[in-house]
Amino acid sequence: MRAGVKPQRPFGVKMLIVLQILNAVVILALIIFVNLNEVKRELEGIDLDQINQSLAIDGVYAVLGLIIAYGLYRLRYWAWIAIILWAGTRMLNSLSLYIEGEPNYLVMLRDVLIVFYMNQRDVQQVFIGGRHG
């Protein structure tokens, strides 16, 4: 790549970035919402330690999602690999929840969209063909 020439980001890459950022924002908003004192009072009888532990794990997912989004923005090969692993593990989790009778269709839709955009030819060419890092 020549100096001063910006690489073009295909529409699919832009959508992957948006999906990752939206996912992180939703998770962070949920963490803030659940940690409000009014909500904690309404949740009497529920194990708040378990909820806080789950939210901490979700917080890590949010941060990882933002890191992946940044890598996708920079067209880094490692980000393409990371989002493949991300989508694969999330789809396995969604499948197990579906089998258990607790499907989360919104998460399933998000993961299908991620896989769809990852498999677009122009997206693959940007990451596999160029290997930007």
Backbone torsions as a table, in degrees:
resi	resn	phi	psi	omega
1	MET	NA	131.1	-178.4
2	ARG	-75.3	148.6	178.8
3	ALA	-64.4	138.1	177.9
4	GLY	86.6	-7.8	179.3
5	VAL	-99.7	118.8	179.7
6	LYS	-79.6	133.8	176.5
7	PRO	-70.2	143.7	178.2
8	GLN	-81.7	134.4	176.2
9	ARG	-99.2	120.0	176.4
10	PRO	-62.8	159.9	178.8
11	PHE	-55.2	-39.8	179.8
12	GLY	-60.6	-38.7	177.5
13	VAL	-65.7	-41.8	178.2
14	LYS	-61.7	-40.0	179.2
15	MET	-67.4	-38.7	177.0
16	LEU	-61.6	-42.1	178.4
17	ILE	-62.3	-47.2	-179.7
18	VAL	-61.2	-44.6	179.9
19	LEU	-62.0	-41.3	179.2
20	GLN	-66.6	-42.3	-179.9
21	ILE	-67.8	-43.2	177.7
22	LEU	-60.7	-42.0	178.0
23	ASN	-59.1	-46.8	-179.9
24	ALA	-63.8	-41.5	-179.8
25	VAL	-64.0	-42.7	179.2
26	VAL	-63.2	-44.3	179.5
27	ILE	-62.8	-46.2	-179.6
28	LEU	-64.8	-37.7	176.9
29	ALA	-64.4	-39.9	177.4
30	LEU	-63.0	-42.1	178.6
31	ILE	-60.8	-45.6	179.4
32	ILE	-63.8	-44.7	-178.2
33	PHE	-61.3	-47.2	-176.7
34	VAL	-69.0	-28.8	-178.2
35	ASN	-83.9	-1.4	176.0
36	LEU	-66.9	141.4	-177.3
37	ASN	-59.8	-37.2	-179.0
38	GLU	-62.9	-38.4	-179.4
39	VAL	-69.4	-40.2	179.4
40	LYS	-60.6	-38.5	178.6
41	ARG	-66.1	-35.1	179.9
42	GLU	-73.6	-18.8	-176.5
43	LEU	-94.9	25.0	-179.7
44	GLU	-57.3	139.6	-179.5
45	GLY	92.3	-10.1	178.2
46	ILE	-101.4	139.5	-179.3
47	ASP	-68.1	100.0	-177.5
48	LEU	-68.5	-27.5	177.4
49	ASP	-62.8	-40.7	178.8
50	GLN	-66.0	-41.2	178.7
51	ILE	-63.7	-45.6	-179.2
52	ASN	-64.8	-35.9	177.1
53	GLN	-65.4	-42.5	178.2
54	SER	-63.8	-40.6	179.3
55	LEU	-67.6	-34.1	177.1
56	ALA	-64.2	-42.0	177.1
57	ILE	-63.7	-42.8	177.6
58	ASP	-62.8	-35.0	176.9
59	GLY	-62.5	-39.4	176.5
60	VAL	-63.8	-42.3	176.5
61	TYR	-59.5	-40.9	-179.4
62	ALA	-63.1	-45.6	-179.9
63	VAL	-64.4	-44.4	177.2
64	LEU	-60.5	-39.5	177.9
65	GLY	-61.7	-39.5	178.2
66	LEU	-68.8	-37.6	177.0
67	ILE	-63.8	-43.1	178.1
68	ILE	-63.3	-42.5	178.7
69	ALA	-59.8	-41.3	178.3
70	TYR	-63.8	-43.6	177.9
71	GLY	-62.8	-38.6	176.4
72	LEU	-65.1	-40.6	178.3
73	TYR	-60.6	-39.5	179.7
74	ARG	-82.9	1.3	179.7
75	LEU	58.6	44.8	179.7
76	ARG	-88.3	136.3	-179.5
77	TYR	-61.3	-39.9	-179.6
78	TRP	-60.4	-31.6	179.5
79	ALA	-70.0	-35.7	177.7
80	TRP	-65.5	-43.0	176.5
81	ILE	-63.7	-43.6	-178.6
82	ALA	-62.1	-41.0	-178.7
83	ILE	-72.8	-28.6	173.2
84	ILE	-63.4	-48.3	178.8
85	LEU	-63.4	-41.3	178.6
86	TRP	-57.6	-53.3	-177.2
87	ALA	-65.1	-39.8	-179.8
88	GLY	-62.6	-47.0	-179.9
89	THR	-67.6	-38.7	179.2
90	ARG	-67.6	-36.4	178.7
91	MET	-67.8	-37.9	175.7
92	LEU	-63.2	-41.9	177.7
93	ASN	-63.8	-43.5	178.9
94	SER	-63.3	-39.0	178.6
95	LEU	-64.8	-42.0	179.2
96	SER	-66.1	-38.3	176.4
97	LEU	-65.7	-37.2	178.2
98	TYR	-63.4	-44.2	179.7
99	ILE	-64.4	-35.5	179.2
100	GLU	-76.3	-4.7	179.2
101	GLY	86.9	16.8	179.2
102	GLU	-125.0	59.7	-175.5
103	PRO	-71.0	146.8	173.0
104	ASN	-118.8	92.7	-172.3
105	TYR	-65.9	-30.6	179.1
106	LEU	-66.1	-43.4	177.6
107	VAL	-64.8	-41.2	179.1
108	MET	-61.9	-42.2	178.5
109	LEU	-62.4	-44.6	179.6
110	ARG	-59.2	-44.4	-178.7
111	ASP	-67.3	-37.5	176.5
112	VAL	-64.1	-41.4	177.4
113	LEU	-62.5	-41.9	178.6
114	ILE	-60.6	-47.8	179.9
115	VAL	-63.4	-40.6	178.7
116	PHE	-59.0	-50.4	-177.7
117	TYR	-70.4	-31.9	177.7
118	MET	-64.2	-30.6	-175.8
119	ASN	-92.2	6.2	174.0
120	GLN	-70.1	138.2	-175.5
121	ARG	-57.1	-43.9	-178.0
122	ASP	-67.3	-32.4	177.2
123	VAL	-68.6	-46.1	179.2
124	GLN	-61.3	-40.5	-179.5
125	GLN	-63.8	-36.6	179.6
126	VAL	-63.8	-41.9	-175.3
127	PHE	-89.9	-43.9	-177.3
128	ILE	-81.5	-42.2	-178.1
129	GLY	-68.7	-39.2	-176.2
130	GLY	-91.9	-32.0	-175.5
131	ARG	44.4	72.7	-177.0
132	HIS	-82.7	26.1	176.6
133	GLY	128.0	NA	NA
